[in-house]
Amino acid sequence: MQNKGSLLLLTLSVAVFGVITTEIGIIGLLPKLISQLHVTATQVGYLVSIYAVIVAITGPFITLLLSGLNKKTVLLAILLVFVVSNLIYATTDVFNTMLIFRILPALTHAVFFSVALVVATQSVPKEKSAGAAAKIFAGVAIGLVLGVPLNTLLAEHVSLAAAFWFAAVACFIAFLGILLFVPSLPAKEKVSFASQLSVLRNGKLWLTIITVTMIFAAMFSSFSYVADYLAGITHLNNNTISGLLLVFGICGFIGNFVFSTFLQKNVVKTTHLYPLLFALVLVLIWITGSSSLAMCLLTVFWGAFHSSGLVISQTWLMREASRAPEFANSLYMSFSNLGITIGSLAGGWFIAEFGTRSVVLSSIIFAVLAFISIFIKQRADNAGHRSGTLRSVRQS
């Protein structure tokens, strides 16, 4: 039984890797796609931007529409969409066709993560749910760090089509895994749209949503420009930067599991400490950015804290919206994408206005804002707890 549970989580991790690689792996292929699709750089950029925008806008609503369906069926159908989409990318030379097949998987992206996280966390005892989520986010971490370089490598040394075949095969392997290892999971009871949307009336939920957005903004404000920082400030060559980014990814993979262990022991304390410690690492990066030795050491911690934001923010949000887990996870996907967008834009503005070194400051600011939102939320929790205790005393 334990082996089957492990295979289920491994399958979901592979599926997440395939989905993330489909989403961001295309970034390294844009120059080749310009010539294959006979379009401008601006047009080919839509293949990336339209995906993120659709995920952010439509995720919660489509998740609500599909919430009454069998979770296994939903996962299989979505992975089939991703397999077919990657096969279209590999064979078409028509821009509009590729654009349509970027829109279709984007419509299901948030639903996939929402359902996958619910399936993973419900497959283990409640106290181990953060660990199960960490295994899902391990697929995200690998996809984020390796998706682009792997696709670029395949496109350079094999063919552009091979890069898309790679993502298609990953999604197909996950499809078979879910077919074999995930049990049928029909909706236990049809939860009405109104009851799921009612979680949005909870003011404290919005504080956790702000936290998610700020954590992702902190993560990606500087990470979006990490190669520029290491080249322009630390003066490292391309090979060294590639090596450090690999270290960054490996440490992020490990950091997810380290912080999931801390979350299982104490969610509140871990969540409070995370943005402060992340900000401290970023301050050290800002101060010692010109030292190659310091940056080689700090990249270890930067990677660990960067990817840990995935499981930290998801656990914090789910703690407040456990009544509607799939809808809450779709909110997580939408607002994490919003955070990535805000962070990337802010990082670009800081570089334009104050120079490359200042990009780390933007991440520090977002990390501090994340801590403030966590602090306010906890104060509200404590006030509510005291109020409930006083009512109980009066009634007794």
C-alpha positions as a printed Julia matrix, in Angstrom:
396×3 Matrix{Float64}:
   0.0    0.0     0.0
   2.85   2.36    0.89
   4.61   1.53   -2.42
   1.43   2.36   -4.34
   1.19   5.7    -2.52
   4.81   6.46   -3.41
   4.17   5.58   -7.05
   1.12   7.87   -7.03
   3.18  10.81   -5.77
   6.02  10.03   -8.2
   3.53   9.91  -11.07
   2.06  13.27  -10.09
   5.58  14.75   -9.85
   6.38  13.54  -13.39
   3.07  14.99  -14.59
   3.88  18.33  -12.98
   7.31  18.31  -14.63
   5.69  17.69  -18.03
   3.15  20.46  -17.52
   5.75  22.99  -16.32
   8.11  22.06  -19.18
   5.26  22.62  -21.64
   4.58  26.03  -20.09
   8.11  27.46  -19.8
  10.33  25.15  -21.88
   9.25  27.07  -24.97
  11.17  30.16  -23.73
  14.52  28.77  -24.88
  13.04  27.83  -28.26
  11.68  31.24  -29.26
  14.59  32.18  -31.59
  14.15  28.94  -33.58
  10.37  29.32  -33.63
  10.7   32.75  -35.25
  12.23  31.15  -38.34
  10.0   28.04  -38.29
   6.74  29.97  -37.92
   7.85  32.95  -40.07
   6.82  35.56  -37.46
   8.39  38.47  -35.61
   9.97  38.3   -32.16
   6.98  40.21  -30.74
   4.5   37.71  -32.19
   6.38  34.65  -30.98
   6.49  36.22  -27.5
   2.7   35.83  -27.37
   3.22  32.06  -27.09
   4.65  32.7   -23.61
   2.62  35.67  -22.39
  -0.83  34.45  -23.46
  -0.32  31.21  -21.52
   0.44  33.03  -18.25
  -2.42  35.52  -18.69
  -5.0   32.79  -19.35
  -3.84  30.74  -16.34
  -4.14  33.79  -14.08
  -7.57  34.9   -15.32
  -9.48  31.68  -15.99
  -8.03  29.2   -13.46
 -10.49  29.57  -10.56
 -13.58  29.66  -12.79
 -12.72  26.54  -14.81
 -11.78  24.73  -11.59
 -15.27  25.5   -10.26
 -16.88  24.18  -13.46
 -15.01  20.87  -13.22
 -15.2   20.44   -9.44
 -18.0   17.86   -9.61
 -16.13  15.47  -11.92
 -14.05  12.42  -11.07
 -10.54  13.69  -10.22
  -8.79  10.83  -12.02
 -10.8   11.53  -15.19
  -9.93  15.23  -14.99
  -6.18  14.51  -14.62
  -6.19  12.03  -17.52
  -8.13  14.41  -19.82
  -5.82  17.33  -19.05
  -2.65  15.3   -19.63
  -4.1   14.15  -22.96
  -4.54  17.83  -23.9
  -0.88  18.45  -23.03
   0.32  15.42  -25.03
  -1.65  16.47  -28.11
  -0.57  20.12  -27.75
   3.12  19.17  -27.66
   2.67  16.94  -30.72
   1.09  19.89  -32.56
   4.04  22.11  -31.56
   6.41  19.49  -32.96
   4.69  19.23  -36.34
   3.12  22.59  -37.23
   4.68  25.56  -38.97
   1.52  27.7   -38.72
   1.68  30.35  -35.97
  -2.09  30.56  -35.33
  -2.31  26.78  -34.91
   0.44  26.82  -32.32
  -1.18  29.79  -30.56
  -4.51  27.9   -30.29
  -2.7   24.92  -28.8
  -1.0   27.19  -26.27
  -4.4   28.53  -25.21
  -6.03  25.08  -24.73
  -3.54  23.68  -22.17
  -3.39  27.07  -20.44
  -7.14  26.8   -19.79
  -6.56  23.52  -17.92
  -3.24  24.38  -16.22
  -4.65  25.7   -12.93
  -7.22  22.88  -12.78
  -4.45  20.31  -13.15
  -2.41  21.72  -10.28
  -5.49  22.18   -8.1
  -6.57  18.57   -8.53
  -3.03  17.12   -8.38
  -2.32  18.88   -5.08
  -5.63  17.72   -3.59
  -5.03  14.12   -4.72
  -1.48  14.18   -3.34
  -2.3   15.7     0.05
  -5.37  13.52    0.56
  -3.39  10.36   -0.21
  -1.41  10.72    3.05
  -2.3   11.4     6.7
  -3.08  15.09    7.37
   0.15  15.68    9.3
   2.16  14.57    6.23
   0.26  16.68    3.7
   3.05  19.3     3.46
   5.49  16.52    2.58
   3.17  15.26   -0.17
   2.83  18.81   -1.53
   6.64  19.12   -1.47
   6.92  16.07   -3.75
   4.56  17.72   -6.22
   6.55  20.94   -6.05
   9.74  18.96   -6.63
   8.39  18.44  -10.15
   7.79  22.19  -10.38
  11.34  22.98   -9.18
  12.91  20.6   -11.7
  10.66  21.9   -14.47
  11.45  25.54  -13.67
  15.21  25.02  -13.58
  15.72  22.24  -16.14
  12.75  22.75  -18.48
  14.31  25.6   -20.45
  17.94  24.31  -20.67
  16.83  20.74  -21.53
  14.54  21.94  -24.32
  17.2   24.31  -25.63
  19.8   21.53  -25.58
  17.53  19.17  -27.52
  16.67  21.88  -30.05
  20.36  22.71  -30.59
  21.75  19.17  -30.81
  18.8   17.11  -32.14
  15.94  19.21  -33.54
  13.27  21.7   -32.55
  10.65  18.96  -32.83
  12.63  16.76  -30.42
  12.22  19.37  -27.67
   8.44  19.19  -27.98
   8.49  15.39  -28.25
  10.37  15.33  -24.94
   7.54  17.19  -23.14
   4.94  15.04  -24.91
   6.64  11.83  -23.74
   6.87  13.12  -20.13
   3.14  13.91  -20.14
   2.3   10.54  -21.74
   4.35   8.62  -19.13
   2.45  10.55  -16.43
  -0.84   9.71  -18.21
  -0.03   5.99  -18.0
   1.07   6.36  -14.36
  -2.2    8.04  -13.36
  -4.15   5.4   -15.3
  -2.39   2.67  -13.31
  -1.7    4.13   -9.87
  -4.4    6.72   -9.14
  -7.69   5.18   -7.97
 -11.03   6.42   -9.24
 -11.83   9.55   -7.25
 -15.44  10.64   -7.86
 -16.59  13.81   -6.14
 -17.92  12.71   -2.74
 -20.63  15.31   -2.87
 -21.48  18.03   -5.32
 -20.28  21.24   -3.72
 -22.19  24.23   -5.04
 -20.41  27.14   -6.68
 -21.88  29.44   -4.03
 -20.42  27.44   -1.14
 -16.96  27.39   -2.75
 -17.09  31.08   -3.64
 -18.14  31.83   -0.07
 -14.52  31.33    1.05
 -13.78  34.63   -0.73
 -15.83  36.46    1.91
 -13.15  35.55    4.44
 -10.93  38.62    4.9
  -8.11  36.51    6.31
  -8.08  34.44    3.11
  -7.3   37.61    1.16
  -4.36  38.23    3.48
  -3.02  34.78    2.6
  -3.6   35.51   -1.1
  -1.54  38.71   -0.7
   1.15  36.59    0.98
   1.2   34.15   -1.96
   1.47  37.02   -4.44
   4.25  38.76   -2.51
   6.26  35.55   -1.99
   6.19  34.78   -5.71
   7.04  38.39   -6.53
  10.02  38.11   -4.15
  11.07  34.84   -5.77
  10.88  35.96   -9.39
  11.74  39.66   -9.17
  15.44  38.79   -9.0
  15.38  35.21  -10.35
  14.0   36.44  -13.69
  17.28  38.33  -14.12
  19.65  35.96  -12.28
  21.8   35.31  -15.36
  22.17  39.07  -15.97
  23.11  39.57  -12.31
  25.76  36.84  -12.3
  27.2   38.1   -15.59
  27.02  41.85  -14.99
  27.7   42.1   -11.25
  29.62  38.93  -10.36
  31.38  38.88  -13.8
  31.06  35.12  -14.29
  31.34  33.45  -17.7
  28.48  31.55  -19.34
  29.73  28.09  -18.33
  30.04  29.09  -14.68
  26.59  30.69  -14.73
  25.1   27.49  -16.21
  26.79  25.47  -13.47
  25.51  27.79  -10.73
  21.97  27.65  -12.13
  22.17  23.86  -11.94
  23.31  24.15   -8.3
  20.45  26.62   -7.76
  17.97  24.05   -9.05
  19.35  21.13   -7.06
  19.31  23.18   -3.85
  15.75  24.31   -4.62
  14.73  20.68   -5.0
  16.26  19.84   -1.6
  14.95  23.03    0.04
  11.35  22.06   -0.75
  11.68  18.92    1.34
  13.59  20.64    4.15
  10.91  23.29    4.57
   8.09  20.75    4.25
   9.61  19.0     7.28
   9.59  22.29    9.19
   5.99  22.92    8.12
   4.92  19.54    9.45
   6.38  20.52   12.84
   5.05  24.1    13.01
   3.29  25.82   10.11
   2.96  29.24   11.73
   6.55  29.59   12.95
   7.99  28.27    9.66
   5.84  30.62    7.58
   6.81  33.61    9.76
  10.52  32.86    9.56
  10.65  32.1     5.84
  10.39  35.65    4.36
  12.78  37.04    7.01
  15.43  34.41    6.29
  14.9   34.79    2.54
  15.3   38.57    2.88
  18.53  38.03    4.85
  19.96  35.83    2.08
  18.97  38.45   -0.51
  20.62  41.24    1.52
  23.86  39.21    1.56
  23.56  38.68   -2.21
  23.09  42.43   -2.7
  26.1   43.29   -0.49
  28.52  40.63   -1.81
  27.26  40.33   -5.39
  30.63  41.25   -6.89
  32.44  38.4    -5.08
  32.42  35.17   -7.12
  33.32  33.1    -4.04
  30.48  34.58   -1.97
  27.98  34.12   -4.8
  28.95  30.47   -5.3
  28.16  29.89   -1.61
  25.04  32.07   -1.49
  23.57  30.41   -4.61
  23.09  27.3    -2.45
  20.86  29.24   -0.02
  19.26  31.36   -2.74
  18.1   28.22   -4.56
  16.86  26.58   -1.36
  14.81  29.6    -0.25
  13.56  30.42   -3.75
  11.9   27.06   -4.43
  10.74  26.64   -0.83
   8.36  29.54   -1.41
   6.21  27.11   -3.44
   5.33  24.79   -0.57
   5.37  27.55    2.09
   2.8   29.74    0.32
   0.58  26.83   -0.76
   0.43  25.39    2.78
  -0.34  28.84    4.24
  -3.18  29.4     1.78
  -4.69  25.93    2.22
  -4.67  26.37    6.01
  -7.19  29.18    5.59
  -9.32  27.65    2.79
  -9.48  23.95    3.61
 -13.27  23.92    3.02
 -12.79  24.29   -0.74
  -9.35  22.8    -1.47
  -9.53  22.62   -5.28
 -10.86  26.16   -5.6
  -8.22  27.38   -3.13
  -5.46  25.71   -5.11
  -6.74  27.35   -8.29
  -6.56  30.7    -6.49
  -3.01  29.76   -5.54
  -2.13  29.16   -9.21
  -3.76  32.41  -10.35
  -2.17  34.64   -7.74
   1.22  32.93   -7.94
   1.2   33.75  -11.68
   0.2   37.31  -10.78
   3.12  37.44   -8.34
   5.53  36.21  -11.03
   4.28  38.91  -13.4
   4.48  41.68  -10.77
   7.93  40.52   -9.64
   9.36  40.31  -13.18
   8.01  43.76  -14.09
   9.31  45.27  -10.84
  12.73  43.67  -11.35
  12.93  45.08  -14.89
  11.95  48.55  -13.61
  14.59  48.47  -10.86
  17.28  47.49  -13.39
  16.2   50.26  -15.81
  16.1   52.91  -13.07
  18.92  51.92  -10.71
  21.1   49.34  -12.45
  21.43  45.55  -12.38
  22.61  45.25   -8.77
  19.39  46.9    -7.52
  17.22  44.05   -8.83
  17.88  42.17   -5.57
  16.4   45.1    -3.64
  13.05  44.57   -5.35
  13.01  40.96   -4.07
  13.9   42.15   -0.56
  11.0   44.62   -0.59
   8.52  41.92   -1.67
   9.85  39.5     0.98
   9.3   42.16    3.66
   5.76  42.81    2.35
   5.1   39.06    2.52
   6.21  39.02    6.17
   3.94  41.99    6.98
   0.9   40.23    5.45
   1.74  37.04    7.41
   2.13  39.04   10.62
  -1.21  40.86   10.16
  -2.97  37.57    9.35
  -1.58  35.93   12.5
  -2.63  38.92   14.63
  -6.15  38.53   13.22
  -6.08  34.78   14.01
  -4.96  35.47   17.58
  -7.63  38.15   18.06
 -10.29  35.75   16.78
  -9.03  33.01   19.09
  -9.15  35.34   22.12
 -12.63  36.5    21.18
 -13.82  32.89   20.87
 -12.3   32.01   24.24
 -14.04  34.97   25.93
 -17.39  33.93   24.44
 -16.91  30.39   25.72
 -16.09  31.67   29.21
 -19.18  33.93   29.27
 -21.46  31.14   28.07
 -20.13  28.78   30.75
